[in-house]
Amino acid sequence: MPGYAPKVKDDPRLQREIETQAREAACLTLSEFDLIFRNWLLETYHTRIHSETNAAPQTRWLDSGMIPVLPENEDQLDLLLLQPRRRRMVHQEGITFLGKWYMHALLAGHVRDAVIIRYDPLNLAEIRVYEAEQEERFICQAQCVERGGQVVSLQEIVAERTKRRKEVGRVLRKRKQVVARYASPEQLAVRALETANALSPLEVERKPLERQEEDGVASCEMMTVSSEQPKIRWYDDE
């Protein structure tokens, strides 16, 4: 096919020449080739008789009675069909991928966070972004202006950052309130009373006895140590 460039081993110069000639002779764009291939696959390959099975692939599939397990929604289908996930870091400018920047207003609330991206090789104008720590929860579909994506305005970015700051502040205030209530004198007294009530009467009586026994053992050890020490008389040499 015009435009095909075979690989050449151990000769970079010849490889570059072949690729240059292939680009000059190319008569199809990638989208045009994809359309031709899809039509051939659906209308020719799946309907013609196979030489080994003596049946068309589409007919064999329908006769097998197999029921495929379909995804519940389009988001799960995208996870199956899009390229394997890649880990990226969100910067002030967005996400960098293949030398270009991708941006969305929702990314303003995830600066310095690690995310997972998935993409379609035939449409690099956008990538799908997921949270990395919560089982790939979908965040947004970031756009690359240089590759034909939509432009994100500065007002949208500022609004999303303000919203994110307010949300983080609200969560921090709620956590501080919980810690303050838990560490208050009233709560400490309640927990001490609950601990005392949880002990059985036998355990309550046993505690002072255990303390007395421990004190007696300690005093006996001190007496033993003191008795073992040699007596020093006033006329002994120092």
C-alpha positions in Angstrom: 0.0 0.0 0.0 1.4 3.5 -0.8 2.7 5.0 2.4 3.9 1.8 4.0 7.3 2.0 5.6 8.9 -1.4 6.5 11.3 -1.6 9.4 15.1 -1.9 8.7 17.5 -3.3 11.3 20.8 -1.7 12.1 20.5 1.1 9.4 19.0 4.3 10.8 19.9 6.3 7.7 18.1 3.9 5.4 15.1 3.8 7.7 14.8 7.6 7.6 14.9 7.5 3.8 12.2 4.9 3.6 10.0 6.8 6.0 10.5 10.0 4.0 9.5 8.2 0.7 6.5 6.7 2.5 5.2 10.0 3.7 5.5 11.4 0.1 3.7 8.5 -1.4 1.0 8.2 1.3 -2.5 8.6 -0.2 -4.6 7.9 2.9 -5.0 9.6 6.3 -5.2 7.5 9.5 -9.0 8.3 9.8 -9.6 7.2 6.2 -7.7 4.0 6.6 -9.6 3.3 9.8 -12.9 3.7 8.0 -11.8 1.4 5.2 -10.6 -1.3 7.6 -13.8 -1.2 9.7 -15.9 -1.6 6.5 -13.8 -4.6 5.4 -13.9 -6.2 8.8 -17.7 -5.9 9.2 -18.9 -6.4 5.6 -16.3 -8.8 4.2 -14.3 -10.7 6.8 -17.2 -11.6 9.1 -19.5 -12.6 6.3 -17.3 -14.7 4.0 -16.7 -18.4 4.4 -13.6 -19.4 6.3 -11.3 -21.9 4.6 -10.8 -24.0 7.8 -14.2 -23.8 9.5 -16.3 -23.8 6.3 -18.5 -21.1 8.0 -18.5 -17.4 8.3 -17.2 -16.0 11.6 -20.4 -14.1 12.3 -22.5 -17.3 11.6 -20.3 -19.4 13.9 -20.6 -16.8 16.7 -24.4 -16.7 16.5 -24.7 -20.5 16.4 -22.4 -21.0 19.4 -25.1 -19.7 21.8 -22.5 -17.9 23.9 -23.9 -15.0 25.9 -21.2 -12.4 26.4 -20.8 -10.5 29.7 -21.5 -6.9 28.9 -20.5 -3.9 31.0 -23.1 -2.2 32.9 -22.5 1.3 31.4 -20.4 3.2 28.9 -17.8 4.2 31.6 -17.0 0.5 32.3 -16.8 -0.1 28.5 -14.3 2.7 28.2 -12.1 1.1 31.0 -12.0 -2.1 28.9 -11.4 -0.5 25.5 -9.1 2.4 26.2 -5.4 2.1 26.5 -3.9 0.6 29.7 -3.8 3.1 32.5 -0.9 5.4 33.2 0.0 7.3 36.3 0.4 11.1 36.1 0.8 14.1 38.5 -1.5 17.0 38.3 0.3 20.4 38.0 -0.9 24.0 37.9 -0.9 23.8 34.1 -2.8 20.5 34.1 -1.5 17.1 33.0 1.4 16.5 30.6 1.1 13.6 28.2 3.1 12.8 25.1 4.6 16.3 25.1 1.4 18.2 25.4 -0.7 19.7 28.2 -4.3 18.6 29.0 -6.5 20.8 31.2 -10.0 20.8 32.8 -11.6 23.0 35.4 -12.0 20.1 37.8 -8.3 19.4 37.8 -7.8 22.7 39.6 -8.9 20.9 42.8 -6.4 18.1 42.4 -3.1 19.9 42.0 -0.1 17.8 43.2 -2.4 14.7 43.4 -1.5 11.5 41.6 -4.1 10.4 39.0 -4.7 7.7 36.5 -5.3 8.5 32.8 -6.7 6.5 29.9 -6.8 7.5 26.3 -7.9 6.6 22.8 -4.9 6.4 20.4 -7.2 7.6 17.6 -8.3 10.7 19.5 -5.5 12.3 21.5 -7.4 15.6 21.8 -8.8 14.3 25.1 -7.9 11.9 27.9 -10.0 10.5 30.7 -8.8 11.2 34.2 -9.5 9.0 37.3 -8.5 9.2 41.0 -5.6 6.9 41.8 -6.6 6.1 45.4 -10.3 5.4 45.2 -10.6 2.5 42.7 -10.3 4.8 39.7 -13.2 7.0 40.3 -13.8 9.2 37.2 -12.9 12.9 37.6 -13.1 14.5 34.2 -12.2 14.4 30.5 -9.2 16.7 30.1 -8.8 18.5 26.8 -5.6 19.4 24.8 -6.1 22.7 22.9 -3.1 22.0 20.7 -4.7 18.7 19.5 -8.1 20.1 18.9 -9.6 20.0 22.4 -11.8 22.6 24.0 -10.4 25.7 25.7 -10.7 26.0 29.5 -11.3 29.6 30.7 -9.4 31.2 33.6 -12.7 31.9 35.3 -13.6 28.2 35.4 -10.2 27.3 36.9 -10.4 30.0 39.6 -14.0 29.0 40.5 -13.0 25.4 40.9 -10.0 26.2 43.0 -12.1 28.4 45.3 -14.7 25.6 45.6 -11.9 23.1 46.5 -10.4 25.3 49.2 -13.8 25.8 50.8 -14.5 22.1 50.8 -11.1 21.3 52.3 -11.6 24.0 55.0 -15.0 22.6 55.9 -13.6 19.1 56.3 -10.8 20.3 58.5 -13.1 22.3 60.7 -15.4 19.2 61.2 -12.4 17.0 62.1 -11.2 19.6 64.6 -14.6 19.6 66.3 -14.6 15.9 66.5 -11.1 15.8 68.1 -12.1 18.6 70.6 -15.2 16.7 71.7 -13.3 13.5 72.0 -10.6 15.0 74.2 -12.8 17.2 76.4 -12.8 16.6 80.2 -16.5 15.5 80.1 -15.7 12.8 77.5 -12.6 11.6 79.4 -14.7 11.3 82.6 -17.4 9.4 80.8 -14.9 6.9 79.3 -13.2 6.4 82.7 -16.6 5.7 84.3 -17.5 3.2 81.5 -14.1 1.4 82.0 -14.8 1.2 85.7 -18.3 -0.2 85.2 -17.0 -2.7 82.7 -14.9 -4.4 85.4 -16.5 -7.2 87.4 -16.6 -6.9 91.2 -14.0 -9.7 91.5 -11.6 -7.8 89.3 -12.2 -4.6 91.3 -11.3 -6.5 94.5 -8.4 -8.2 92.9 -6.7 -4.9 91.8 -5.8 -3.7 95.3 -4.6 -7.1 96.3 -2.4 -7.3 93.2 -1.0 -3.9 94.1 -0.3 -5.0 97.7 1.4 -8.2 96.5 3.5 -6.2 94.1 4.5 -3.8 96.9 5.3 -6.7 99.2 7.5 -8.4 96.6 9.3 -5.1 96.0 10.0 -4.6 99.7 11.3 -8.2 100.1 13.7 -7.7 97.2 15.0 -4.5 98.7 15.5 -6.2 102.1 17.3 -9.1 100.4 19.6 -6.7 98.5 20.4 -4.7 101.7 21.1 -7.9 103.7 23.5 -9.1 101.0 25.6 -5.9 101.1 28.8 -6.3 103.3 28.9 -4.4 106.5 31.5 -1.7 106.6 33.2 -1.1 109.9 34.8 2.1 111.0 38.3 0.6 111.2 38.2 -1.1 107.7 40.5 0.4 105.1 38.8 2.4 102.5 
